[in-house]
Amino acid sequence: LLPPPWGWVAVTFGLGGTAGVGLAHHLGLLGSTVDVTLAGCGLLLCTTAGSLAAGVPFQWLVAPLVAASGLALFFDSKSLREYTMFVGGAFFTGVWFVQQHFWFLDIYVGGMSLQAVCKLALAALVPALMVPGL
């Protein structure tokens, strides 16, 4: 979606900003030193940049943004509803990624078609997202 130099800038911004928010969370700075609202806005901007660089079309851009906003709201409220928003958005983003990059390949991996492997991977994604920290 983005031309070559801007795609690299967007990937760098997305990965660096997300790593910064993750590091702030890991060090316990969210809420005390770094405002959770500011970190949430940064997470949304980084998700948008990374999604556009990965080629997510505009009709699917809602899924990663819902996941990022759900995660940002979960940082603040620790509510199950916000975490469910994150899980749903991340799952649909994973569905788009697998469908766009692997679904059309007609190859076999260990005697199974790649489409069956993709279905199993997406089925395993849901419980992995449901348990925080897994």
Backbone as a printed PyTorch tensor [residue, N CA C, xyz], in Angstrom:
tensor([[[  0.8080,  -1.1790,   0.0000],
         [  0.0000,   0.0000,   0.0000],
         [  0.8630,   1.2590,   0.0000]],

        [[  1.9870,   1.2100,   0.6990],
         [  2.8640,   2.3780,   0.7610],
         [  4.0330,   2.1870,  -0.2090]],

        [[  4.4610,   3.2450,  -0.8940],
         [  5.6140,   3.1250,  -1.7800],
         [  6.8820,   2.8220,  -0.9850]],

        [[  7.9090,   2.2760,  -1.6470],
         [  9.0790,   1.7160,  -0.9590],
         [  9.7160,   2.5430,   0.1640]],

        [[ 10.0560,   3.7940,   0.0160],
         [ 10.7100,   4.3940,   1.1850],
         [  9.7690,   4.6010,   2.3640]],

        [[  8.4900,   4.8630,   2.1000],
         [  7.5420,   5.1060,   3.1860],
         [  7.1370,   3.8300,   3.8970]],

        [[  7.1450,   2.7140,   3.1990],
         [  6.8610,   1.4340,   3.8360],
         [  7.9080,   1.0910,   4.8890]],

        [[  9.1590,   1.3390,   4.5770],
         [ 10.2460,   1.0690,   5.5300],
         [ 10.1450,   1.9880,   6.7420]],

        [[  9.8140,   3.2480,   6.5010],
         [  9.6500,   4.1930,   7.6060],
         [  8.4850,   3.7560,   8.4940]],

        [[  7.3840,   3.3280,   7.8770],
         [  6.2160,   2.9060,   8.6480],
         [  6.5170,   1.6550,   9.4700]],

        [[  7.2550,   0.7080,   8.8940],
         [  7.6140,  -0.5000,   9.6410],
         [  8.5130,  -0.1410,  10.8240]],

        [[  9.4880,   0.7150,  10.5900],
         [ 10.3870,   1.1300,  11.6680],
         [  9.6280,   1.8470,  12.7750]],

        [[  8.7280,   2.7650,  12.3990],
         [  7.9230,   3.4880,  13.3780],
         [  7.0110,   2.5340,  14.1380]],

        [[  6.3620,   1.6230,  13.4050],
         [  5.4310,   0.6850,  14.0420],
         [  6.1180,  -0.2460,  15.0220]],

        [[  7.2330,  -0.8340,  14.6060],
         [  7.9410,  -1.7670,  15.4870],
         [  8.6030,  -1.0490,  16.6590]],

        [[  9.2200,   0.1010,  16.3810],
         [  9.8780,   0.8380,  17.4560],
         [  8.9020,   1.3720,  18.4880]],

        [[  7.7840,   1.9180,  18.0220],
         [  6.7850,   2.4460,  18.9530],
         [  6.1100,   1.3600,  19.7670]],

        [[  5.7930,   0.2490,  19.1230],
         [  5.1760,  -0.8600,  19.8450],
         [  6.1500,  -1.4510,  20.8550]],

        [[  7.4110,  -1.5480,  20.4730],
         [  8.4270,  -2.0350,  21.4170],
         [  8.5740,  -1.0690,  22.5860]],

        [[  8.4720,   0.2280,  22.3320],
         [  8.5470,   1.2120,  23.4130],
         [  7.3960,   1.0810,  24.3890]],

        [[  6.1780,   0.8900,  23.8810],
         [  5.0180,   0.7010,  24.7620],
         [  5.1500,  -0.6130,  25.5350]],

        [[  5.6120,  -1.6610,  24.8570],
         [  5.8220,  -2.9460,  25.5400],
         [  6.8880,  -2.8540,  26.6210]],

        [[  7.9640,  -2.1250,  26.3430],
         [  9.0210,  -1.9420,  27.3400],
         [  8.5240,  -1.1190,  28.5310]],

        [[  7.7360,  -0.0880,  28.2470],
         [  7.1690,   0.7130,  29.3410],
         [  6.2480,  -0.1330,  30.2130]],

        [[  5.4930,  -1.0330,  29.5800],
         [  4.6260,  -1.9280,  30.3530],
         [  5.4630,  -2.9000,  31.1740]],

        [[  6.5010,  -3.4570,  30.5600],
         [  7.3410,  -4.4370,  31.2500],
         [  8.0680,  -3.8170,  32.4510]],

        [[  8.4920,  -2.5700,  32.3010],
         [  9.2080,  -1.8990,  33.3880],
         [  8.2710,  -1.2900,  34.4290]],

        [[  6.9670,  -1.3730,  34.2060],
         [  5.9970,  -0.8530,  35.1580],
         [  5.8340,   0.6560,  35.0960]],

        [[  6.1700,   1.2590,  33.9610],
         [  6.0850,   2.7100,  33.8360],
         [  4.7120,   3.2030,  33.4040]],

        [[  3.8750,   2.3140,  32.8770],
         [  2.5480,   2.7400,  32.4320],
         [  1.6870,   3.0720,  33.6420]],

        [[  1.1580,   4.2490,  33.6390],
         [  0.3170,   4.6880,  34.7430],
         [  1.0610,   5.5470,  35.7400]],

        [[  2.3190,   5.2300,  36.0170],
         [  3.0700,   6.0390,  36.9890],
         [  3.8540,   7.1410,  36.2920]],

        [[  4.7000,   6.7780,  35.3420],
         [  5.5150,   7.7690,  34.6360],
         [  4.9190,   8.1240,  33.2780]],

        [[  4.4920,   7.1090,  32.5370],
         [  3.9240,   7.2940,  31.2030],
         [  2.4060,   7.1930,  31.3080]],

        [[  1.7020,   8.1870,  30.8080],
         [  0.2440,   8.1860,  30.8460],
         [ -0.2910,   7.0660,  29.9620]],

        [[ -1.2700,   6.3250,  30.4660],
         [ -1.8410,   5.1990,  29.7250],
         [ -2.5380,   5.6940,  28.4600]],

        [[ -3.1700,   6.8510,  28.5180],
         [ -3.8490,   7.4050,  27.3360],
         [ -2.8420,   7.7380,  26.2520]],

        [[ -1.7130,   8.3100,  26.6280],
         [ -0.6680,   8.6240,  25.6660],
         [ -0.0830,   7.3540,  25.0610]],

        [[  0.1230,   6.3310,  25.8820],
         [  0.6300,   5.0600,  25.3750],
         [ -0.3830,   4.3980,  24.4420]],

        [[ -1.6760,   4.5170,  24.7620],
         [ -2.7240,   3.9620,  23.8940],
         [ -2.7670,   4.6520,  22.5470]],

        [[ -2.6360,   5.9740,  22.5480],
         [ -2.6040,   6.7130,  21.2750],
         [ -1.3820,   6.3150,  20.4550]],

        [[ -0.2550,   6.1620,  21.1210],
         [  0.9490,   5.7090,  20.4240],
         [  0.7780,   4.3120,  19.8570]],

        [[  0.1300,   3.4380,  20.6090],
         [ -0.1180,   2.0790,  20.1350],
         [ -1.0320,   2.0820,  18.9110]],

        [[ -2.0490,   2.9400,  18.9020],
         [ -2.9370,   3.0360,  17.7350],
         [ -2.1900,   3.5630,  16.5150]],

        [[ -1.3450,   4.5760,  16.7030],
         [ -0.5610,   5.1040,  15.5790],
         [  0.4100,   4.0750,  15.0300]],

        [[  1.0650,   3.3580,  15.9220],
         [  2.0220,   2.3310,  15.4820],
         [  1.3190,   1.1740,  14.7800]],

        [[  0.1390,   0.8180,  15.2630],
         [ -0.6310,  -0.2400,  14.6080],
         [ -1.0830,   0.1870,  13.2210]],

        [[ -1.5070,   1.4220,  13.0870],
         [ -1.9170,   1.9310,  11.7790],
         [ -0.7450,   1.9230,  10.8090]],

        [[  0.4060,   2.4090,  11.2570],
         [  1.5840,   2.4430,  10.3880],
         [  2.0170,   1.0340,   9.9870]],

        [[  2.0640,   0.1230,  10.9410],
         [  2.4580,  -1.2450,  10.6300],
         [  1.4700,  -1.9530,   9.7280]],

        [[  0.1900,  -1.7040,   9.9360],
         [ -0.8300,  -2.3430,   9.1060],
         [ -0.7750,  -1.8380,   7.6700]],

        [[ -0.6050,  -0.5450,   7.5060],
         [ -0.4980,  -0.0010,   6.1480],
         [  0.7700,  -0.4960,   5.4610]],

        [[  1.8490,  -0.6300,   6.2040],
         [  3.0840,  -1.1370,   5.6100],
         [  2.9620,  -2.6140,   5.2440]],

        [[  2.1750,  -3.3630,   6.0030],
         [  1.9850,  -4.7860,   5.7030],
         [  1.0030,  -4.9970,   4.5580]],

        [[  0.3170,  -3.9500,   4.1380],
         [ -0.5900,  -4.0720,   3.0080],
         [ -2.0200,  -4.3880,   3.3860]],

        [[ -2.3940,  -4.1510,   4.6210],
         [ -3.7750,  -4.4010,   5.0310],
         [ -4.6830,  -3.4300,   4.2830]],

        [[ -5.6770,  -3.9380,   3.5370],
         [ -6.5790,  -3.0270,   2.8250],
         [ -7.4700,  -2.2630,   3.8050]],

        [[ -8.0260,  -1.1750,   3.3220],
         [ -8.7850,  -0.2880,   4.2020],
         [-10.0040,  -0.9680,   4.8110]],

        [[-10.6510,  -1.8940,   4.1010],
         [-11.8230,  -2.5450,   4.6800],
         [-11.4430,  -3.5040,   5.8100]],

        [[-10.1820,  -3.9710,   5.8600],
         [ -9.7160,  -4.8370,   6.9380],
         [ -8.9550,  -4.0670,   8.0030]],

        [[ -8.7150,  -2.7830,   7.7960],
         [ -7.9330,  -1.9840,   8.7380],
         [ -8.6310,  -1.8420,  10.0900]],

        [[ -9.9230,  -2.0810,  10.1180],
         [-10.6810,  -1.9860,  11.3650],
         [-10.2020,  -3.0350,  12.3740]],

        [[ -9.8760,  -4.2430,  11.9100],
         [ -9.5160,  -5.3330,  12.8240],
         [ -8.2570,  -5.0210,  13.6400]],

        [[ -7.1260,  -4.6200,  13.0240],
         [ -5.9750,  -4.3120,  13.8750],
         [ -6.1880,  -3.0820,  14.7560]],

        [[ -6.9940,  -2.1330,  14.2940],
         [ -7.2560,  -0.9590,  15.1250],
         [ -8.1450,  -1.3030,  16.3210]],

        [[ -9.1030,  -2.2020,  16.1340],
         [ -9.9160,  -2.6650,  17.2600],
         [ -9.0410,  -3.4160,  18.2570]],

        [[ -8.1070,  -4.2420,  17.7350],
         [ -7.2010,  -4.9710,  18.6260],
         [ -6.3210,  -4.0020,  19.4190]],

        [[ -5.7840,  -2.9960,  18.7540],
         [ -4.9200,  -2.0340,  19.4470],
         [ -5.6970,  -1.2030,  20.4600]],

        [[ -6.9070,  -0.7780,  20.0950],
         [ -7.6800,   0.0090,  21.0500],
         [ -8.1530,  -0.8540,  22.2170]],

        [[ -8.4880,  -2.0990,  21.9560],
         [ -8.8620,  -3.0040,  23.0440],
         [ -7.7050,  -3.2280,  24.0040]],

        [[ -6.4890,  -3.3750,  23.4550],
         [ -5.3200,  -3.5530,  24.3110],
         [ -5.0100,  -2.2850,  25.1020]],

        [[ -5.1480,  -1.1300,  24.4500],
         [ -4.9050,   0.1320,  25.1450],
         [ -5.9270,   0.3550,  26.2590]],

        [[ -7.1900,   0.0340,  26.0030],
         [ -8.2110,   0.1680,  27.0400],
         [ -7.9990,  -0.8490,  28.1600]],

        [[ -7.4980,  -2.0370,  27.8050],
         [ -7.2270,  -3.0620,  28.8170],
         [ -6.1040,  -2.6260,  29.7530]],

        [[ -5.1130,  -1.9050,  29.2330],
         [ -4.0580,  -1.3780,  30.0920],
         [ -4.6370,  -0.4870,  31.1810]],

        [[ -5.6620,   0.2630,  30.8330],
         [ -6.2300,   1.2300,  31.7620],
         [ -7.2260,   0.5930,  32.7300]],

        [[ -8.1490,  -0.2390,  32.2100],
         [ -9.2640,  -0.6970,  33.0480],
         [ -9.1380,  -2.1400,  33.5300]],

        [[ -8.3160,  -2.9500,  32.8790],
         [ -8.1910,  -4.3850,  33.2010],
         [ -9.5400,  -5.0910,  33.1250]],

        [[-10.3680,  -4.6680,  32.1620],
         [-11.7040,  -5.2140,  31.9970],
         [-11.6840,  -6.3550,  30.9760]],

        [[-12.5150,  -7.3470,  31.2030],
         [-12.6070,  -8.4790,  30.2860],
         [-13.1830,  -8.0600,  28.9370]],

        [[-14.0670,  -7.0890,  28.9340],
         [-14.6680,  -6.6240,  27.6830],
         [-13.6230,  -6.0330,  26.7500]],

        [[-12.7120,  -5.2300,  27.2880],
         [-11.6620,  -4.6430,  26.4650],
         [-10.6870,  -5.7100,  25.9710]],

        [[-10.3990,  -6.6950,  26.8310],
         [ -9.5010,  -7.7650,  26.3940],
         [-10.1580,  -8.6100,  25.3020]],

        [[-11.4770,  -8.7820,  25.3780],
         [-12.1960,  -9.5100,  24.3270],
         [-12.1460,  -8.7360,  23.0120]],

        [[-12.1750,  -7.4040,  23.0780],
         [-11.9970,  -6.5940,  21.8630],
         [-10.6230,  -6.8630,  21.2480]],

        [[ -9.6050,  -6.9270,  22.0870],
         [ -8.2670,  -7.2250,  21.6010],
         [ -8.2080,  -8.5990,  20.9450]],

        [[ -8.7800,  -9.5950,  21.5880],
         [ -8.7450, -10.9620,  21.0510],
         [ -9.4650, -11.0330,  19.7060]],

        [[-10.6420, -10.4180,  19.6040],
         [-11.3900, -10.4350,  18.3430],
         [-10.6550,  -9.7230,  17.2250]],

        [[-10.1240,  -8.5550,  17.5150],
         [ -9.3790,  -7.8170,  16.4880],
         [ -8.1210,  -8.5370,  16.0560]],

        [[ -7.3970,  -9.1070,  17.0170],
         [ -6.1800,  -9.8410,  16.6730],
         [ -6.5070, -11.1060,  15.8810]],

        [[ -7.6100, -11.7790,  16.2170],
         [ -7.9960, -12.9760,  15.4720],
         [ -8.3410, -12.6410,  14.0230]],

        [[ -9.1400, -11.5950,  13.8180],
         [ -9.5060, -11.2410,  12.4450],
         [ -8.3220, -10.7050,  11.6540]],

        [[ -7.3800, -10.0720,  12.3320],
         [ -6.1440,  -9.6760,  11.6570],
         [ -5.3550, -10.9160,  11.2370]],

        [[ -5.3070, -11.9080,  12.1070],
         [ -4.6480, -13.1730,  11.7620],
         [ -5.3330, -13.8860,  10.6130]],

        [[ -6.6710, -13.8450,  10.5870],
         [ -7.4220, -14.4480,   9.4770],
         [ -7.0550, -13.7630,   8.1710]],

        [[ -6.9910, -12.4350,   8.1650],
         [ -6.6150, -11.7190,   6.9500],
         [ -5.2070, -12.1010,   6.5200]],

        [[ -4.2770, -12.1430,   7.4640],
         [ -2.8820, -12.4440,   7.1340],
         [ -2.7380, -13.8390,   6.5230]],

        [[ -3.3600, -14.8230,   7.1430],
         [ -3.2660, -16.1990,   6.6310],
         [ -3.9570, -16.3070,   5.2760]],

        [[ -5.1230, -15.6980,   5.1390],
         [ -5.8630, -15.7630,   3.8840],
         [ -5.0960, -15.0810,   2.7560]],

        [[ -4.4820, -13.9610,   3.0460],
         [ -3.7910, -13.1870,   2.0170],
         [ -2.4690, -13.8200,   1.5940]],

        [[ -1.7580, -14.4370,   2.5260],
         [ -0.3970, -14.8780,   2.2410],
         [ -0.2340, -16.3810,   2.0550]],

        [[ -1.1150, -17.1930,   2.6050],
         [ -0.8830, -18.6350,   2.5710],
         [ -2.0440, -19.4540,   2.0200]],

        [[ -3.2530, -18.9310,   2.0280],
         [ -4.4410, -19.7340,   1.7370],
         [ -4.4470, -20.2680,   0.3110]],

        [[ -3.9280, -19.5410,  -0.6220],
         [ -4.0100, -19.9150,  -2.0300],
         [ -2.9270, -20.9100,  -2.4390]],

        [[ -1.9480, -21.1880,  -1.6110],
         [ -0.8520, -22.0880,  -1.9710],
         [ -1.3360, -23.5340,  -1.9680]],

        [[ -1.0300, -24.2410,  -3.0250],
         [ -1.4540, -25.6380,  -3.1580],
         [ -0.2550, -26.5450,  -2.9040]],

        [[  0.1750, -26.5930,  -1.6410],
         [  1.3030, -27.4540,  -1.2760],
         [  0.9070, -28.2950,  -0.0710]],

        [[  1.6980, -29.3150,   0.1710],
         [  1.4460, -30.2110,   1.2910],
         [  2.6080, -30.1450,   2.2640]],

        [[  2.2810, -30.0580,   3.5430],
         [  3.2810, -30.0010,   4.6050],
         [  3.0460, -31.2070,   5.5050]],

        [[  3.9720, -32.1470,   5.4960],
         [  3.8230, -33.3360,   6.3240],
         [  2.6000, -34.1530,   5.9770]],

        [[  2.2270, -34.1830,   4.6960],
         [  1.0730, -34.9440,   4.2610],
         [ -0.2540, -34.2120,   4.3920]],

        [[ -0.2440, -33.0100,   4.9250],
         [ -1.4650, -32.2150,   5.0650],
         [ -1.3990, -31.0280,   4.1120]],

        [[ -2.5440, -30.6590,   3.5770],
         [ -2.5560, -29.4720,   2.7300],
         [ -2.2880, -28.2380,   3.5840]],

        [[ -1.7200, -27.2220,   2.9660],
         [ -1.4070, -25.9990,   3.7060],
         [ -2.6660, -25.3210,   4.2230]],

        [[ -3.7900, -25.4820,   3.5290],
         [ -5.0430, -24.9050,   4.0130],
         [ -5.4790, -25.5510,   5.3320]],

        [[ -5.2690, -26.8600,   5.4670],
         [ -5.5970, -27.5320,   6.7280],
         [ -4.6680, -27.0630,   7.8420]],

        [[ -3.3930, -26.8550,   7.5170],
         [ -2.4420, -26.3470,   8.5080],
         [ -2.8400, -24.9310,   8.9310]],

        [[ -3.2850, -24.1210,   7.9800],
         [ -3.7330, -22.7640,   8.2940],
         [ -4.9610, -22.7870,   9.1940]],

        [[ -5.8960, -23.6870,   8.9340],
         [ -7.0840, -23.8010,   9.7820],
         [ -6.6990, -24.1890,  11.2060]],

        [[ -5.7510, -25.1180,  11.3340],
         [ -5.3020, -25.5130,  12.6590],
         [ -4.5770, -24.3790,  13.3690]],

        [[ -3.7800, -23.6280,  12.6160],
         [ -3.0660, -22.4880,  13.2130],
         [ -4.0480, -21.4230,  13.6930]],

        [[ -5.0880, -21.1550,  12.9050],
         [ -6.0910, -20.1680,  13.3310],
         [ -6.9020, -20.6770,  14.5090]],

        [[ -7.1600, -21.9790,  14.5460],
         [ -7.8690, -22.5410,  15.6940],
         [ -7.0100, -22.4700,  16.9550]],

        [[ -5.6950, -22.6010,  16.8170],
         [ -4.7950, -22.5040,  17.9670],
         [ -4.5710, -21.0510,  18.3830]],

        [[ -4.8300, -20.1190,  17.4820],
         [ -4.6300, -18.7080,  17.7890],
         [ -5.6260, -18.2090,  18.8330]],

        [[ -6.8490, -18.7020,  18.7850],
         [ -7.8800, -18.2250,  19.7100],
         [ -7.5260, -18.5250,  21.1710]],

        [[ -7.2090, -19.7770,  21.5390],
         [ -6.8490, -19.9980,  22.9460],
         [ -5.5400, -19.3010,  23.3320]],

        [[ -4.6240, -19.1630,  22.3880],
         [ -3.3730, -18.4670,  22.6940],
         [ -3.6220, -16.9860,  22.9870]],

        [[ -4.5890, -16.3900,  22.3170],
         [ -4.9200, -14.9850,  22.5700],
         [ -5.7750, -14.8260,  23.8340]],

        [[ -6.5720, -15.8340,  24.1530],
         [ -7.4890, -15.7330,  25.2870],
         [ -6.7760, -15.7160,  26.6290]],

        [[ -5.6350, -16.3730,  26.7100],
         [ -4.8910, -16.4320,  27.9740],
         [ -3.8250, -15.3420,  27.9510]],

        [[ -3.9580, -14.3140,  28.7740],
         [ -2.9520, -13.2490,  28.7680],
         [ -1.5750, -13.7860,  29.1570]],

        [[ -0.6020, -13.4170,  28.3790],
         [  0.7730, -13.8260,  28.6620],
         [  1.1750, -15.1470,  28.0670]],

        [[  0.2910, -15.8080,  27.3300],
         [  0.6310, -17.1060,  26.7490],
         [  1.3870, -16.9250,  25.4590]]])
